[in-house]
Amino acid sequence: MNPNQQLHQLGQSLWLDNITRSLLDSGELKRYIDELAVTGLTSNPSIFEKAINDSDTYDAAIRASQAASTEELFFELAIDDLRRAADLFADIHRQTRGIDGWVSLEVSPLLADEAEKTIHAAIDLHQRAGRDNLFIKIPGTRAGLAAIEEATYAGVPINVTLLFSAQQTLAAADAWASGIERRLREGLSANITSVLSLFVSRWDVAVHDKVEAGLQNRLGIAIAERTYADYQRWLTSARIKRLIDAGAAPQRLLWASTGTKDPNASDVLYIESLAAPDTINTIPEKTLKAFADHGKPGALMPIDGAAADAVISSHRAAGIDVDALAEKLQRDGADAFDKSWRELLTGIEHERSLLGANAAGSR
């Protein structure tokens, strides 16, 4: 049993934080499922930007597309890939009764501050994809909370992205619960699956040069531990117990941004440190392979958060305003996704232009 399988046996799902057409065509994703305990995957604009613009595997589809806009063309390409990936995970999805075996597609990040448009986009994309095991990703920003509630009420499975603190995570969880409660009042099913994606390593990048060596690469893990402890308490509340009794499957925490950024730290730091039952770790491809090669599942994450509080307090004492930084990281994350989205569309438009010229014999 390799380390990935050991971690899976502890109750944590391992999802791949990547999707490319070559990963599908080569059979590599299927191998990860069979050999490295991968039971789902996530995607984002940066991942698709690299996949589409750094290879020729999408050229035929781009050339053949009749899409009226570049954004529409992107969603054609992305949905094709994610349908194929969803089908590879379909057995896992059935065997786990919808708990695992998911893939994710993000609404346009440019809609992050427009709740109504985000809601319509989420519903439309989920219907177009036509797969029960496809999440729509919506950011857990203040504007995103309204969209999370409405999309949940509409029956769309949501991967809440860009969460950076326990407070942001619980606010998103409350939005999901409100959507479920509205469904129940109307006699609708409470079983609308969702996950809460907390970004980890970006904390450590943000404070790396502002704290002493003994505190480096510790804050992100502490934030995850504090979030885990607070969320475990949230799950035991009377409100959530009522929803579970009514048939709701509680959201699972998902650790995102778990590739190590510091070259002087272990390349599997965030995988070894974030083992926790009933959670998900979505892992970059390079880190997935590294953990399979030399990773060692660490002790299970404590549920009291006491050790996390000590680390967070040490950072506060070092001058880090943790609460303000959580808000900044979320804003910066949204801005980065905007930038990646625009670069993605610019790259696709460029490819479309070149391929069109080539087809006409002028390239």
C-alpha positions in Angstrom: 0.0 0.0 0.0 1.6 3.3 -1.1 1.3 6.5 1.0 -1.6 7.9 -1.0 -3.6 4.7 -0.4 -2.7 4.9 3.3 -4.0 8.4 3.5 -7.2 7.3 1.8 -7.6 4.5 4.3 -7.5 7.2 7.1 -10.6 8.7 5.6 -9.3 11.6 3.5 -10.1 11.9 -0.2 -7.3 12.8 -2.5 -8.3 14.8 -5.5 -6.0 15.9 -8.4 -5.7 19.7 -8.8 -5.3 19.5 -12.5 -7.1 18.7 -15.8 -5.7 18.5 -19.3 -6.9 16.8 -22.4 -3.6 15.0 -22.7 -4.1 13.7 -19.1 -7.3 12.1 -20.3 -6.1 10.9 -23.7 -2.9 9.3 -22.4 -4.8 7.3 -19.7 -2.7 9.0 -17.0 -5.8 10.2 -15.0 -7.1 6.6 -15.0 -3.8 5.4 -13.7 -3.9 8.0 -10.9 -7.3 6.6 -10.0 -6.2 3.0 -10.0 -2.8 3.4 -8.4 -2.6 6.7 -6.5 -6.1 6.7 -4.8 -7.3 9.8 -6.7 -11.1 10.0 -6.3 -11.9 13.4 -7.8 -10.3 16.5 -9.3 -10.5 20.3 -9.3 -9.8 22.9 -11.9 -9.4 26.7 -12.1 -8.6 29.3 -14.8 -4.9 29.0 -14.3 -5.0 25.3 -14.9 -7.0 25.6 -18.0 -4.9 28.5 -19.3 -1.8 26.3 -19.2 -3.6 23.3 -20.6 -5.0 25.0 -23.6 -2.3 27.5 -24.4 0.8 25.3 -23.8 -0.1 22.4 -26.1 -1.8 21.6 -29.4 -4.2 19.0 -28.0 -7.1 21.5 -28.3 -6.4 22.8 -31.8 -8.8 20.6 -33.6 -11.7 21.4 -31.2 -10.8 25.2 -31.4 -10.7 25.0 -35.2 -14.1 23.2 -35.4 -16.0 25.3 -32.9 -18.8 27.5 -33.9 -18.9 29.3 -30.6 -19.9 33.0 -30.9 -17.5 34.2 -28.2 -14.2 33.3 -26.8 -15.7 32.6 -23.4 -18.3 30.4 -25.0 -15.5 28.5 -26.7 -13.6 28.0 -23.5 -16.7 26.5 -21.8 -17.1 24.1 -24.7 -13.6 22.9 -24.3 -13.7 22.8 -20.5 -17.0 21.0 -20.3 -15.8 18.4 -22.8 -12.8 17.6 -20.6 -14.8 17.6 -17.4 -17.5 15.3 -18.7 -14.8 12.8 -19.6 -13.2 13.1 -16.2 -16.6 12.9 -14.5 -17.3 9.7 -16.3 -14.0 8.2 -15.1 -15.1 9.0 -11.5 -18.7 7.9 -12.0 -18.2 4.5 -10.3 -16.6 6.1 -7.3 -19.5 8.6 -7.1 -22.0 5.7 -7.1 -20.1 3.6 -4.7 -19.8 6.4 -2.2 -23.4 7.5 -2.7 -22.4 10.9 -4.0 -19.9 11.8 -1.3 -16.8 11.4 -3.6 -16.0 11.1 -7.3 -16.5 14.8 -8.1 -15.0 17.2 -10.7 -15.3 21.0 -10.6 -15.9 23.8 -13.1 -15.7 27.5 -12.2 -18.0 30.2 -13.2 -16.4 33.2 -14.8 -14.3 35.0 -12.0 -15.4 38.3 -13.6 -18.8 37.7 -12.1 -17.4 37.5 -8.5 -19.2 40.7 -7.4 -22.4 40.1 -9.3 -24.5 37.6 -7.4 -27.4 37.4 -9.8 -25.2 36.7 -12.8 -23.2 34.1 -10.9 -26.4 32.3 -10.0 -27.6 32.2 -13.6 -24.2 31.1 -14.8 -24.0 28.3 -12.2 -27.3 26.9 -13.1 -26.6 27.1 -16.8 -23.2 25.5 -16.6 -24.4 22.6 -14.5 -27.3 21.9 -16.8 -25.0 22.1 -19.9 -22.5 19.7 -18.4 -25.1 17.1 -17.7 -23.2 15.2 -15.1 -24.4 14.6 -11.5 -20.9 14.5 -10.2 -19.8 18.0 -11.4 -19.5 20.8 -8.9 -19.8 24.4 -9.9 -17.2 26.6 -8.2 -18.4 29.9 -6.6 -16.0 32.1 -4.6 -16.9 32.5 -0.9 -16.7 36.2 -1.1 -19.4 38.4 0.4 -21.1 38.7 -2.9 -20.6 35.0 -3.5 -22.6 34.1 -0.3 -25.9 35.1 -1.9 -25.0 33.1 -5.0 -24.1 30.0 -2.9 -27.5 30.1 -1.2 -29.5 30.6 -4.3 -27.6 28.0 -6.4 -28.0 25.5 -3.5 -31.7 26.2 -3.4 -31.8 25.7 -7.2 -30.2 22.2 -6.6 -26.7 23.0 -8.0 -23.8 21.2 -6.2 -21.3 23.9 -5.2 -17.6 23.9 -4.5 -17.1 27.0 -2.5 -13.7 28.4 -3.4 -11.3 31.1 -2.2 -11.8 30.6 1.5 -9.0 31.7 3.8 -10.3 31.5 7.4 -12.7 29.8 9.7 -14.9 32.8 9.6 -15.2 32.8 5.9 -15.7 29.1 5.8 -18.6 29.2 8.4 -20.2 32.0 6.5 -20.2 29.9 3.4 -21.5 26.9 5.3 -24.3 29.1 6.7 -25.2 30.1 3.1 -25.4 26.5 2.0 -27.5 25.6 5.0 -29.9 28.5 4.2 -30.4 27.1 0.7 -31.1 23.6 2.0 -33.6 25.0 4.6 -35.5 26.8 1.8 -35.6 23.6 -0.2 -37.0 21.7 2.8 -39.7 24.3 3.3 -40.9 23.6 -0.2 -40.7 19.8 0.1 -37.6 19.5 -2.0 -34.7 17.1 -1.4 -32.1 18.2 1.1 -29.3 16.1 -0.5 -27.4 18.8 -2.4 -23.7 18.1 -2.0 -21.1 20.8 -1.5 -17.5 21.3 -0.4 -15.7 24.2 1.3 -12.3 24.9 -0.2 -9.8 26.5 2.3 -6.6 27.7 0.7 -3.5 26.9 2.8 -0.1 27.6 1.4 -0.9 31.2 0.3 -0.8 32.1 4.0 2.8 31.0 4.3 3.9 32.8 1.2 2.3 36.0 2.5 4.1 36.0 5.8 7.4 34.2 4.8 9.6 37.3 4.9 7.8 38.9 7.9 8.4 36.2 10.6 11.4 34.4 12.0 12.4 31.1 10.6 10.8 29.1 13.4 7.4 30.4 12.3 7.7 30.0 8.6 5.5 27.5 6.8 3.3 27.1 9.9 0.5 29.6 9.7 -1.4 28.0 6.8 -1.5 24.7 8.6 -2.6 26.4 11.8 -5.4 28.2 10.0 -6.6 24.8 8.6 -6.5 23.3 12.0 -8.5 26.1 13.5 -11.0 25.9 10.7 -11.3 22.2 11.1 -12.0 22.5 14.8 -14.6 25.3 14.4 -16.3 23.4 11.6 -16.5 20.2 13.6 -18.4 22.2 16.3 -20.6 23.7 13.6 -21.6 20.2 12.4 -22.9 19.4 15.9 -25.2 22.3 16.1 -28.9 21.7 16.4 -29.5 23.5 13.0 -27.2 21.1 11.1 -28.4 18.0 13.0 -31.9 18.9 11.7 -30.7 19.2 8.2 -28.8 15.9 8.4 -31.9 14.2 9.9 -33.8 15.6 6.9 -31.4 13.9 4.4 -28.7 16.5 3.9 -25.1 15.4 3.4 -23.0 17.9 5.4 -20.4 19.8 3.4 -16.8 18.5 3.6 -13.8 20.7 4.1 -11.3 20.6 1.2 -7.7 21.7 1.6 -6.6 23.7 -1.5 -3.3 25.3 -2.5 -1.4 22.4 -0.9 1.7 22.4 -3.2 4.8 23.6 -1.2 6.0 27.0 -2.4 9.1 27.3 -0.2 12.0 25.4 -1.9 13.6 24.9 1.6 10.5 23.1 3.0 9.4 19.6 2.4 7.7 19.1 -1.0 4.9 17.1 0.8 4.6 19.4 3.9 0.9 20.2 3.4 -0.1 16.6 2.6 1.6 15.1 5.6 0.2 17.9 7.9 -3.4 18.0 6.9 -4.6 14.4 7.3 -8.1 14.4 8.7 -11.1 12.1 8.3 -14.0 13.2 6.1 -11.9 15.9 4.4 -10.4 16.3 0.9 -6.9 17.3 -0.1 -6.7 18.5 -3.7 -3.2 18.1 -4.8 -1.1 19.4 -7.7 0.2 16.6 -10.0 3.8 17.0 -9.0 3.0 16.9 -5.3 0.7 13.8 -5.8 3.6 11.9 -7.3 6.1 13.1 -4.6 3.8 12.0 -1.8 3.4 8.6 -3.4 7.2 8.3 -3.7 8.3 9.4 -0.2 5.3 10.8 1.8 4.4 9.7 5.2 0.8 10.3 6.5 1.1 12.3 9.6 -0.9 12.2 12.8 -4.6 13.0 12.3 -5.5 16.6 12.7 -6.6 17.5 16.3 -10.2 18.7 16.7 -9.6 21.1 19.6 -7.5 23.7 17.7 -5.4 24.4 20.7 -2.0 24.0 19.0 -3.3 26.0 16.1 -4.2 28.9 18.4 -0.7 29.0 19.8 0.8 29.3 16.3 -1.7 32.0 15.3 -1.0 33.9 18.5 2.7 33.8 17.8 2.1 35.3 14.4 0.0 38.0 15.9 2.8 38.8 18.4 5.1 39.0 15.4 2.9 41.8 14.0 0.8 39.8 11.6 -2.9 41.0 11.5 -4.3 37.6 10.8 -7.9 38.7 10.3 -7.0 41.5 7.9 -4.7 39.1 6.1 -7.5 36.6 5.5 -9.5 39.4 3.8 -6.6 40.5 1.8 -5.8 36.9 0.6 -9.4 36.5 -0.5 -9.3 39.7 -2.5 -5.9 38.9 -3.9 -7.1 35.4 -4.8 -10.1 36.8 -6.7 -7.9 39.3 -8.5 -5.5 36.5 -9.5 -8.3 34.4 -10.9 -9.5 37.5 -12.8 -6.1 37.9 -14.3 -5.8 34.2 -15.2 -9.2 34.3 -16.7 -8.4 37.2 -19.0 -5.1 35.6 -20.0 -6.9 32.4 -20.7 -9.4 34.1 -23.0 -6.7 36.2 -24.7 -4.7 33.0 -25.3 -7.7 31.1 -26.7 -8.5 34.1 -29.0 -4.9 34.1 -30.2 -5.0 30.4 -30.9 -8.3 30.7 -32.7 -7.0 33.4 -34.9 -3.8 31.4 -35.8 -5.7 28.2 -36.4 -8.2 30.0 -38.6 -5.4 31.5 -40.6 -3.7 28.1 -40.9 -6.9 26.6 -42.1 -7.1 29.2 -44.9 -3.6 28.3 -45.9 -2.0 31.6 -44.8 0.0 30.4 -41.8 
